[in-house]
Amino acid sequence: MSEAITAKTPWVKNLGDVPAHLDYFQGSMYEAVERIARQNPNTVAFDFMGRSTTYKKMIEEIQRCAKSLRTIGVREGDCVTIAMPNCPQAIYVFYAANLIGAIANMVHPLSSEKEIEFYINESKSVTVVTLDQFYHKVEAIRQNTCAVNIVIARIRDALSKPLKAGYMLTEGRKLEKIPKDAPVIRWDEFCSLGKACFWNYKVPRKADDPAVILYSGGTTGKTKGILLTNLNFNALAQQIIATNPMFRPGDKMLSAMPLFHGFGLGVCIHSMLANGGRCILVPRFTADSYAKLITKYKCNFIAGVPTLYEALLRLPSMDKADLSCLKGVFSGGDSLSVELKKKVDKFLYDHRSMVQVREGYGTTETVTASCLTPIHMAKEGSIGLPFPDMYFKIVEPGTDIEVPYGQEGEILMAGPTVMKEYVNHPEETAQTLRHHADGLTWVYTGDLGVMDADGFVYFRGRKKRMIITSGYNVYPGQLENILDANPMVQMSCVIGVPDPYKMQKVKAFVMLASGVEPTQETEDKLMRYCRQHIAKYALPYDIEFRKTLPTTLVGKVAYRELEDEEEARLNRKEERAGLE
């Protein structure tokens, strides 16, 4: 008999038409998508650069990929690293891995060589699937990993003939050629290998079976793999639809958030495909392309980080845009300021939209969003109410002692989207997932917040030190460890500097080792070193050399002093600009 749940649920009375509980599908992610495909075979599942793919065709390609994965030796429980942008081949391989009982290890393709090496080894991946433009990074570290096969896909293979020709004349010419004798399996060859698969390749999977690894800094800032189950994703897909009753099969979601991100994979891809939605896949994001695709496809749902919406407000191409097609506009990844929300809401109204932006909150430990501003009511500054079957409470940091409504503490979450574990980190798993006397296992988020008596949650800040740049989480401690490992560096400190477009930019302060001169050549060498070891989005935009770094009373680098310095410098710059 299951343990009775006694946790408080003050939000239930304010859910409106959203049910407090749902009956969750108990199969795999592939099965969730496949059953929708049977009902809607001729409905478009996704669009990619002007080319549409139906649910029937998508399932056929997934099954073909599944046979090929089995043929090259991938078995139940094996990990397959997918280092790809939002493109058809990534979709096929993701669900194919799930179909044969493998685990999809989702990796940012712009990660550095050392990061990719870490992700492959941490997951013990036997196969890596990536694009031709990233081949040389994977090949450079291949001998240091356990990967047996590298499968290489190409963007041009997913394009129509007219677009393919144009692509080859522009983007294709920039790509570094892969040697003809390179030890890789090219996509066409990979797909044909499935013809040799005469055995049963489908592996029955249960809801609680591991399915996906996503990466996050956890509560300590050290990168860890987060092991998620079929139920985690399928539950999220049902919660998303329950909190958005205006959704109808065929509705279009602009899927610009990346596949290796819980928001992108969980909300923009799987929640749509498991419910008959249509994904507009965006492989390379810019605010301008995002804006064009909204109007071209008359998208019904869009999701993004606050910096994206800030950029949209400034785009001339949006001046006369008709946004009456929108049914849902969601913001996540960072706190949406009250002022920016007002600006976005006015922008939507002025462009004929009948909806306002709805803010959500979650962590990768729960796939992504776990609460959302309801349709029928909102409170200024709030990140909304918990999803069906999700529980929130605010406790004294690190304890199980709940604080009174309105008092700040650490945000805890529980429910069907809670992760299985951190891969290879049992101690931190035990610190982050804790079972309480109320019958629930809670995620300790490390974030600070407040809950009011109506169950509305308010995000107040992060306990952990973190930089958010263009929606990506960057952990200064990780970058400092990389910089400090360079023989030219004695000590470093990394901070986030306010930026109107990216929210924050990464800046590094460096004390050089004895005998190393602070020259342009030194800076160039350090930047080259950074590019080898740090993902592109996390690279410092500036390295400032200092003879000394400020320290606290216990000898730690006083990063807040450097943050205050930068803020003061920026303020002076703005004041001077205002006087000119």
C-alpha positions in Angstrom: 0.0 0.0 0.0 1.4 3.4 -1.0 2.2 5.9 1.7 -0.4 8.6 2.3 0.5 12.1 1.1 -0.1 14.7 3.7 1.7 17.7 2.1 -0.2 21.0 2.0 -1.8 22.1 -1.3 -3.1 25.6 -0.9 -3.1 26.1 -4.7 -5.7 23.6 -5.5 -8.6 26.0 -4.8 -7.2 28.3 -7.4 -6.6 25.9 -10.3 -9.9 26.7 -12.0 -10.6 24.2 -14.8 -7.1 22.5 -14.4 -7.4 19.2 -12.7 -5.3 18.6 -9.5 -4.5 15.0 -10.6 -4.1 13.1 -13.9 -3.9 9.5 -15.0 -0.5 9.1 -16.5 0.4 7.0 -19.5 2.6 4.0 -18.3 4.4 3.2 -21.5 7.6 4.6 -23.1 8.1 8.0 -24.8 8.1 6.3 -28.2 4.8 4.5 -27.5 3.2 7.8 -26.4 4.2 9.3 -29.8 3.4 6.2 -31.8 -0.2 6.0 -30.5 -0.8 9.6 -31.5 0.6 8.8 -34.9 -1.8 5.9 -35.4 -4.7 8.4 -34.7 -3.3 11.2 -36.9 -1.1 9.5 -39.6 -1.4 12.3 -42.1 -1.1 15.2 -39.7 2.2 17.1 -40.0 4.5 16.3 -37.0 7.2 18.8 -37.8 8.5 21.3 -40.3 12.2 21.8 -41.0 13.4 24.6 -43.2 10.3 24.5 -45.4 9.9 20.8 -45.5 7.0 19.0 -43.7 7.0 15.5 -42.3 3.8 13.7 -41.3 3.4 11.5 -38.2 3.3 8.4 -40.3 6.6 9.3 -42.1 8.2 10.2 -38.8 7.4 6.8 -37.2 8.7 5.0 -40.3 12.0 6.9 -40.0 12.2 6.3 -36.3 11.7 2.5 -36.8 14.3 2.5 -39.5 16.8 4.2 -37.2 16.0 1.8 -34.4 16.8 -1.2 -36.6 20.1 0.5 -37.6 21.0 1.2 -34.0 20.5 -2.5 -33.2 22.5 -3.6 -36.2 25.6 -1.5 -35.1 25.4 -3.1 -31.6 23.3 -0.8 -29.4 21.4 -2.8 -26.8 18.9 -2.2 -24.0 20.4 0.0 -21.3 23.2 1.3 -23.6 23.7 5.1 -23.9 23.7 6.9 -27.2 25.1 10.4 -27.2 23.1 12.8 -29.5 25.1 16.0 -30.1 22.8 17.8 -32.6 20.7 20.9 -33.1 16.9 20.7 -33.7 16.8 18.8 -36.9 14.9 15.7 -38.2 17.7 13.2 -37.7 18.0 14.2 -34.0 14.2 13.5 -33.6 14.5 10.1 -35.3 17.6 9.0 -33.3 16.1 10.2 -30.0 12.9 8.2 -30.3 14.7 5.2 -32.0 17.0 4.9 -28.9 13.9 4.9 -26.7 12.3 2.2 -28.9 15.2 -0.2 -28.5 15.5 0.4 -24.8 18.6 2.6 -25.0 19.2 5.9 -23.1 19.5 9.2 -25.0 22.5 11.2 -23.8 21.7 14.8 -24.9 24.7 17.0 -25.5 25.1 20.6 -26.7 26.9 20.3 -30.1 28.8 23.6 -29.4 30.4 22.1 -26.3 34.2 22.1 -26.2 36.1 18.9 -27.1 36.9 18.3 -23.4 33.2 18.7 -22.4 32.1 16.3 -25.1 34.7 13.8 -23.9 33.3 14.2 -20.4 29.7 13.7 -21.5 30.5 10.5 -23.5 32.5 9.0 -20.7 30.2 10.0 -17.9 27.3 8.2 -19.7 29.5 5.4 -21.0 28.0 6.0 -24.5 28.7 3.3 -27.1 27.6 5.4 -30.0 27.7 9.1 -30.9 25.4 10.8 -33.4 26.4 14.3 -34.6 26.5 16.5 -37.6 29.3 16.7 -40.1 30.2 20.2 -38.9 31.0 18.8 -35.4 32.9 15.7 -36.6 36.4 17.0 -36.0 35.6 17.8 -32.4 34.4 14.3 -31.8 37.2 12.7 -33.7 39.8 14.7 -31.7 38.7 13.0 -28.4 37.5 9.7 -29.7 40.4 7.7 -28.5 39.8 9.0 -25.0 36.3 7.7 -24.9 34.4 4.4 -24.8 32.4 5.2 -28.0 32.5 2.4 -30.6 30.6 4.1 -33.4 30.3 7.7 -34.7 27.3 8.4 -36.9 27.5 11.5 -39.0 24.4 13.2 -40.3 24.2 16.3 -42.5 21.7 19.2 -42.4 21.5 19.1 -46.2 20.1 15.6 -46.2 16.9 16.8 -44.5 16.4 19.6 -47.1 14.3 19.8 -50.2 16.2 19.9 -53.5 15.9 23.7 -54.1 17.0 24.4 -50.5 19.8 21.8 -50.7 21.4 23.6 -53.6 21.2 26.9 -51.9 22.6 25.5 -48.7 25.6 24.0 -50.4 26.4 27.3 -52.1 26.3 29.2 -48.7 26.7 27.2 -45.5 27.9 24.0 -47.1 31.0 25.7 -48.5 32.1 26.7 -45.0 32.2 23.2 -43.7 35.5 21.4 -43.1 35.6 18.2 -45.2 35.4 14.8 -43.6 38.1 12.5 -45.1 36.7 9.8 -47.3 38.4 7.1 -45.2 37.2 8.6 -41.9 36.2 5.8 -39.4 32.5 7.0 -39.3 29.1 5.7 -40.4 27.5 8.3 -42.7 23.8 8.8 -42.4 22.7 7.1 -45.6 24.9 4.1 -44.8 23.5 4.1 -41.2 19.9 4.1 -42.4 20.5 1.3 -44.9 22.1 -0.9 -42.2 18.7 -1.5 -40.7 17.8 -3.7 -43.6 20.0 -6.4 -42.0 18.0 -6.3 -38.8 15.7 -9.4 -38.9 15.3 -9.8 -35.2 12.8 -8.1 -32.9 14.3 -4.7 -32.2 11.5 -3.3 -30.1 12.2 -3.6 -26.3 9.2 -3.3 -23.9 9.8 -0.4 -21.5 8.1 0.6 -18.4 7.2 4.1 -17.2 10.0 4.2 -14.6 12.8 2.9 -16.9 15.6 5.4 -17.5 15.3 7.1 -20.9 17.2 10.4 -21.1 20.3 12.1 -19.6 20.4 15.9 -19.5 23.2 17.9 -18.0 23.0 20.6 -15.3 25.2 21.9 -12.6 22.8 20.6 -9.9 22.9 22.4 -6.6 26.8 22.6 -6.4 27.5 24.0 -9.8 29.5 20.9 -10.9 28.2 19.4 -14.2 26.3 16.2 -13.7 24.1 14.0 -15.8 20.5 14.0 -14.7 18.9 10.6 -15.4 15.2 11.0 -16.4 12.6 8.3 -17.1 9.8 7.8 -19.6 7.3 8.8 -17.0 9.1 12.1 -16.3 8.6 13.2 -19.9 5.2 11.6 -20.5 3.9 13.1 -17.3 5.2 16.6 -18.4 3.5 16.2 -21.7 0.1 15.5 -20.1 0.6 18.4 -17.5 1.4 20.8 -20.3 -1.8 20.0 -22.2 -3.9 20.1 -18.9 -2.7 23.6 -18.1 -3.3 24.7 -21.7 -6.8 23.5 -22.5 -6.9 25.7 -25.6 -4.4 23.3 -27.3 -5.7 21.3 -30.3 -4.0 18.6 -32.3 -2.3 20.3 -35.3 -1.4 23.4 -33.3 2.0 24.7 -34.1 4.8 25.2 -31.5 7.9 27.2 -32.5 10.6 24.7 -31.3 13.6 27.0 -31.0 14.7 26.0 -27.6 17.4 23.3 -28.1 16.9 19.5 -27.8 19.7 19.2 -25.1 17.7 21.5 -22.9 14.8 20.3 -20.7 12.6 23.1 -21.9 13.3 22.4 -25.6 13.1 18.6 -25.4 10.3 18.3 -22.8 8.0 21.2 -23.7 8.7 22.2 -27.3 9.3 18.7 -28.7 7.9 15.8 -26.7 4.9 17.5 -25.2 3.8 18.5 -28.8 4.6 15.2 -30.5 2.9 13.1 -27.7 -0.3 15.1 -28.2 -0.5 15.6 -32.0 1.1 19.0 -32.1 3.2 20.4 -34.9 6.8 21.4 -34.2 8.5 24.1 -36.2 12.1 23.0 -35.8 14.7 25.8 -35.6 18.3 24.5 -35.9 20.1 27.8 -35.4 18.4 30.5 -33.3 18.5 34.2 -33.9 15.9 36.7 -32.7 15.3 37.7 -36.3 14.7 34.2 -37.6 12.5 33.5 -34.6 10.3 36.5 -35.4 10.1 35.5 -39.1 9.0 32.0 -38.3 6.2 33.1 -35.9 4.5 35.0 -38.7 5.4 32.6 -41.6 3.9 29.6 -39.9 1.3 31.5 -37.8 2.5 29.7 -34.7 0.1 29.0 -31.9 2.6 28.6 -29.1 6.0 30.1 -28.5 8.4 29.7 -25.6 11.6 31.5 -24.7 13.8 33.2 -22.2 13.3 36.8 -21.1 16.2 38.0 -23.3 14.5 36.6 -26.4 11.3 38.6 -25.7 13.4 41.7 -25.0 15.0 41.3 -28.4 11.6 40.8 -30.2 10.4 44.1 -28.9 13.2 45.9 -30.7 13.0 44.1 -34.1 11.7 46.3 -36.9 10.4 43.2 -38.7 7.8 42.8 -35.8 6.4 46.3 -36.2 3.4 45.2 -38.3 3.3 41.5 -37.3 -0.2 40.0 -36.8 0.1 37.8 -33.7 -3.6 36.9 -33.4 -2.6 33.3 -34.1 -1.0 33.0 -30.6 -2.7 30.8 -28.0 0.2 30.6 -25.5 3.4 32.6 -24.8 5.7 31.2 -22.2 8.7 32.5 -20.5 11.2 30.5 -18.5 15.0 29.9 -17.9 15.3 33.1 -15.8 13.1 35.5 -13.8 10.9 37.7 -16.0 10.9 41.2 -14.4 7.6 42.9 -13.8 8.5 45.8 -16.1 9.5 43.5 -19.0 6.3 41.4 -18.6 4.3 44.7 -18.9 6.2 45.6 -22.1 5.7 42.2 -23.6 2.0 42.1 -22.7 1.5 45.5 -24.3 3.4 44.4 -27.4 1.2 41.3 -27.7 -2.0 43.4 -27.3 -0.8 46.0 -29.9 -0.2 43.2 -32.4 -3.7 41.7 -32.0 -2.8 38.8 -29.7 -5.5 37.8 -27.2 -3.0 36.3 -24.7 -0.4 37.5 -22.2 3.0 36.0 -21.5 2.8 33.3 -18.8 5.8 32.8 -16.6 6.9 29.3 -15.4 9.6 27.8 -13.2 11.3 24.5 -12.9 14.7 22.7 -12.9 16.3 20.1 -15.1 15.9 17.7 -12.1 12.2 17.9 -12.9 12.8 17.9 -16.7 11.8 21.6 -16.9 8.7 23.6 -15.9 6.8 22.5 -12.9 4.6 25.4 -12.3 3.0 28.1 -14.5 1.0 31.2 -14.3 -2.7 30.1 -14.8 -4.8 31.4 -17.7 -7.6 32.7 -15.5 -5.6 34.7 -12.9 -2.2 36.1 -12.2 -0.3 37.8 -9.4 2.4 40.4 -10.2 5.8 38.9 -9.8 4.6 35.3 -9.3 5.9 32.3 -11.3 2.4 30.7 -11.0 0.8 27.6 -9.5 2.1 24.0 -9.5 1.2 21.6 -12.4 -1.2 18.8 -11.7 0.3 16.3 -9.2 3.3 18.6 -8.6 3.9 19.8 -5.1 5.9 22.8 -3.9 6.9 23.9 -0.4 9.2 26.5 1.1 11.6 25.4 3.8 14.4 26.7 5.9 17.4 26.1 3.5 18.7 22.6 3.7 16.1 21.4 6.2 12.6 19.9 6.1 11.1 22.7 8.2 8.4 24.6 6.4 8.4 28.4 6.8 5.1 30.3 7.1 3.4 31.6 4.0 5.0 34.8 2.8 8.4 34.0 4.3 11.5 33.4 2.1 13.2 30.0 2.1 14.4 27.2 -0.2 12.1 26.0 -3.0 11.3 22.3 -2.9 9.4 20.3 -5.5 7.9 16.8 -5.7 5.8 14.9 -8.3 5.9 12.5 -11.3 8.6 14.5 -13.2 11.2 14.2 -10.5 14.5 12.7 -11.8 15.7 9.2 -11.0 19.2 10.3 -9.9 22.4 12.1 -10.8 24.5 9.7 -12.9 27.5 8.4 -10.9 26.9 10.8 -8.0 25.0 8.9 -5.3 26.0 11.3 -2.5 24.7 14.4 -4.3 21.6 12.4 -5.3 21.0 11.7 -1.6 21.5 15.4 -0.8 19.1 16.6 -3.5 16.4 14.0 -3.3 15.0 13.5 0.2 12.0 11.6 1.4 9.9 13.5 4.0 7.3 12.4 6.5 4.5 13.9 4.3 5.0 10.8 2.0 6.8 12.6 -0.9 10.4 12.6 -2.2 11.4 16.3 -2.6 14.0 18.0 -4.9 16.1 20.5 -3.0 16.5 23.2 -5.8 19.0 25.5 -4.1 16.7 28.4 -5.3 15.1 30.8 -2.9 11.4 31.7 -3.0 8.2 32.5 -1.3 4.7 30.9 -1.4 1.6 32.9 -0.4 -1.5 31.5 1.2 -3.2 31.0 -2.2 -0.3 28.7 -3.3 1.3 31.2 -5.7 5.0 30.8 -5.9 7.5 33.7 -6.1 11.1 33.2 -7.2 13.5 35.3 -5.2 17.0 34.2 -6.2 19.6 31.5 -6.3 21.5 30.1 -3.4 24.0 28.7 -5.8 26.4 31.0 -7.7 25.4 31.0 -11.3 25.5 33.2 -14.5 22.6 33.1 -16.9 23.6 34.1 -20.4 21.1 33.9 -23.3 19.1 31.3 -21.3 22.1 29.0 -20.6 23.3 28.3 -17.1 27.0 29.0 -16.6 28.7 28.0 -13.4 31.6 30.3 -12.5 33.4 27.7 -10.4 33.7 25.3 -13.4 35.2 28.1 -15.5 37.6 29.1 -12.7 38.8 25.5 -12.4 39.5 25.4 -16.1 41.4 28.7 -16.1 43.3 27.9 -12.9 44.5 24.7 -14.5 46.4 26.7 -17.2 50.1 27.1 -16.2 50.0 30.8 -17.0 47.3 31.4 -14.3 47.8 31.8 -10.6 44.2 32.5 -9.7 41.0 33.5 -11.5 37.5 34.8 -10.8 34.6 34.6 -13.2 31.5 36.9 -12.9 28.4 37.8 -14.9 28.2 41.3 -16.3 24.7 42.8 -17.0 23.9 42.8 -20.8 20.8 44.1 -22.5 20.7 41.3 -25.0 22.1 38.2 -23.2 20.9 39.1 -19.6 24.5 38.5 -18.6 27.9 38.2 -20.2 30.8 36.2 -18.9 33.9 38.1 -17.8 37.1 36.6 -16.3 39.6 38.3 -13.9 43.0 36.6 -13.9 46.1 36.9 -11.7 48.9 35.6 -13.8 51.6 33.2 -12.6 55.0 34.6 -11.7 57.0 35.6 -14.7 54.0 35.8 -17.1 53.5 39.2 -18.6 50.0 40.7 -19.1 50.3 41.2 -22.9 47.9 40.8 -25.8 49.8 37.6 -26.7 49.1 36.2 -23.2 45.4 37.1 -23.5 45.2 35.5 -27.0 46.8 32.3 -25.7 44.3 32.1 -22.8 41.4 32.7 -25.1 42.6 29.9 -27.4 42.8 27.6 -24.4 39.3 28.6 -23.3 37.9 27.8 -26.7 39.3 24.3 -26.4 37.8 23.6 -22.9 34.7 25.8 -22.6 31.4 25.7 -24.6 31.0 28.6 -27.0 28.0 30.2 -25.1 30.0 30.2 -21.9 33.2 31.8 -23.2 34.4 35.0 -21.5 33.9 38.0 -23.7 36.7 39.7 -21.8 39.8 38.6 -19.8 41.1 41.3 -17.4 44.5 40.9 -15.8 44.9 41.9 -12.2 48.0 42.0 -10.0 45.7 41.0 -7.1 42.1 39.8 -6.6 40.0 41.0 -3.6 39.5 38.3 -1.0 37.1 37.7 1.9 38.1 37.4 5.6 38.5 33.6 5.1 40.7 34.0 2.0 38.2 33.3 -0.8 38.0 35.5 -3.8 35.4 38.3 -3.1 33.6 37.9 -6.4 30.8 40.3 -5.3 33.3 43.1 -5.0 34.2 42.6 -8.7 30.5 42.4 -9.6 30.0 45.8 -7.8 33.0 47.3 -9.6 31.6 46.2 -13.0 28.2 47.5 -12.2 29.6 50.9 -11.1 31.7 51.0 -14.3 28.7 50.4 -16.5 26.7 53.0 -14.6 29.4 55.6 -15.2 29.5 54.7 -18.9 25.7 55.1 -19.2 25.9 58.5 -17.4 28.6 59.7 -19.8 26.5 58.5 -22.8 23.5 60.4 -21.4 25.5 63.7 -21.2 26.8 63.5 -24.7 
